[in-house]
């Protein structure tokens, strides 16, 4: 029998991690759910509204919808901007 030179094909298995994921950028939070809870509590973002503003809005969803509308109206993508010439 003659030996054949067969190169092993490198097929991607379902367990391979995509090359665009860089796990070196992950932060160590700790071990267990308690560490995750502490991390989330330390990094929580709470915004306090003034009393007169809070009377107008019933909850966070209403505030978020108004802020999103304001952001989209104020964004420069909707306006005709002058481009710098080269």
N, C-alpha and C positions, 0 to 999 in steps of 0.2 A: 504494500500500500504506500502510496506517495503522500507525503505531508503537504498540506495546503497552508499557505500563509494567509490567514484570515485575521483581519484587524477587528478588534472588539468594537462594536458599534456603541457609541455613547448616547444612549437614549435617555431622555429625561424621565425620571420616574415621578410619580405623583407626590413624593416626599421632598423633592428638591425645592430649595428656596430661591426665588427670583433674585437676580443679581442686583436689582435696584433697591433691595432692602439692605440697610446697613445697621446691624444690631449694635455697632459700637456707639451709636448715638443715643441709645436707650439709657435712661437714668435708673439707677438701682433704688427701688422704693423700700424694700425690706422683704421679709418673709411673712407670708400669711395674709389673711384678710384684714387683720387688725392694722397692719402696716399700711395697707392700701386705704383703709378708712382714715387713718391719721394723715396720709398724704393728701387725700381729697379735702379733708377739713382744713388743712394748712393752706391749700391753694384755691379755696372757694372764693368766688367773686360775688360780693354783695354790694349792691348800689342802693343807697338810701335816698328816697325822693323827698323833696320838701312837702310839707303838709298840704299846701294848696295844689300842688301838682298831683299828689296821691289821691286827692278827692275827685279828680277828673277821670282817672283810670281805675278800672275795677280789678286789674291783675296784671301779671307779667306778660301775658299774651297780648293784651291791648297795648302795652308800652312797646313791646317788640315790634308789633305791626306798624305802629306810628313811626318808630325809629327806622325801620326798613324802608318805609315810603319816603322818609326824609333823605335817607342815604341815596336811594335811587334817583330822587329828584335833584340832589346836589352833586351827583357824580358827573365828572366831565365827559364821560363816554356818550351821554345823550345830547350834548351840545356840539356845535360846530367849532372845533378848536383850530386855531392857526397852527400849522406845522412849521417848524424851523426849516429854513432852506439850508442846503449843504454849502 
